[in-house]
Amino acid sequence: MNRYWSSLVGSLEPYTPGEQPRDQQYIKLNTNESPYPPAPGVQQVLTSFDYSGLARYPDPESNQLVTALANHHQLRTDQIFVGNGSDEVLAHCFQAFFKQTMSILFPDISYSFYPVYCSLFQIEYRQPALDDQFRIRLDDYAVDNGGIIIPNPNAPTGIAMSLDDIRTLLNKNRGSVVIIDEAYVDFGAQSACQLIDEYENLLVVHTFSKSRSLAGIRIGYACGNPLLIEALQRVKNSFNSYPISSLNQAAAVASIEDDEYFRQGCQKIISNRELLTDELTAIGFEVLPSSANFVFAQHLTIAAEALYQQLKNRGILVRYFNKDRIDNHLRISVGDRSECDALITALKAILSES
Ligand SMILES: *Cc1c(COP(=O)(O)O)cnc(C)c1O
């Protein structure tokens, strides 16, 4: 605390992102980035981009990107909102929809940015507990609330909800906004985008950071009813009129245009994940059923924190959360085949020494 700080700033507990070390080459399996490069068309955009255009502000509405996304999802352009990473889109959502008299709801084990936004925007929240198998109990969400946000698949568990469950959730919550954060949906879950025309209170949030190998350019977007999209535009235009740079917009459009590359990339991650799950199980891990590009696992004899540290000593980063209920689990991003192999080799060595 400092005399120049507002009392709000003094009260914040900011999000701690996964380590991005610059000092040493690690095998990075800690922040759910893609091990594969973005679509080749993205590189073409970057090398042929007319740099003199950077003297101008970008299109404030990012129309080219919104149109490409609308075509991709078979939605209308007034059903899409784009932002500078889905974290920014989510921040606008919290301001636009969740500043309510009643508490909002999200699971006790879920994306740890949500409580951070609540403290920044001074929003009350409750966190219904996942069940013993880390599944969402739908009944917990059939209560009055100021809004709901759930990642699907959930993070850091990787467990997906079915479309039927999401329908049940929506049917019981006609009066508040329900946000499904689909950061990992492309790795095997069903998207709720197809329900947007049925439920005017549904907002679905996506990111380019995971399945499109574009964490570095920071693009995220929301799909929903035009009235929800307009609310997000009102917040955005009260905060930053030009969130997407012209260079980033062009790169993002090139990614969408190469659907074949996108699908193949997701498919490779899914098959690596299945292999990794089998190998981890074979050496004594309990692995939750994942529909994401990471697995959440605990070893039956060695503590997660020790494993995290020993893997780091061997040049492999995974994510450890020192948090109630999950402090014996590791979240391991699915890398390419050689990264998965290196992880298993290191784990076998650690296990044989202990
Ligand atoms: C990674 C992630 C995000 C953030 O994505 P960005 O677009 O990189 O800001 C949002 N929600 C969840 C659940 C995530 O895991």
The ligand as a MOL file (V3000), in Angstrom:
LIG
                    3D

  0  0  0     0  0            999 V3000
M  V30 BEGIN CTAB
M  V30 COUNTS 15 15 0 0 0
M  V30 BEGIN ATOM
M  V30 1 C -6.3310 -19.0720 -21.8590 0
M  V30 2 C -7.7060 -18.7720 -21.3410 0
M  V30 3 C -8.3130 -17.5360 -21.5780 0
M  V30 4 C -7.5520 -16.3530 -22.1130 0
M  V30 5 O -7.2380 -16.3450 -23.3700 0
M  V30 6 P -6.5620 -15.0810 -24.0630 0
M  V30 7 O -7.3450 -14.9290 -25.3050 0
M  V30 8 O -5.1530 -15.4790 -24.3020 0
M  V30 9 O -6.6740 -13.8730 -23.1740 0
M  V30 10 C -9.6240 -17.3530 -21.1700 0
M  V30 11 N -10.2890 -18.3230 -20.5120 0
M  V30 12 C -9.7200 -19.4950 -20.2290 0
M  V30 13 C -10.5040 -20.5210 -19.4920 0
M  V30 14 C -8.4060 -19.7430 -20.6170 0
M  V30 15 O -7.8160 -20.8830 -20.2810 0
M  V30 END ATOM
M  V30 BEGIN BOND
M  V30 1 1 1 2
M  V30 2 1 2 3
M  V30 3 2 2 14
M  V30 4 1 3 4
M  V30 5 2 3 10
M  V30 6 1 4 5
M  V30 7 1 5 6
M  V30 8 2 6 7
M  V30 9 1 6 8
M  V30 10 1 6 9
M  V30 11 1 10 11
M  V30 12 2 11 12
M  V30 13 1 12 13
M  V30 14 1 12 14
M  V30 15 1 14 15
M  V30 END BOND
M  V30 END CTAB
M  END
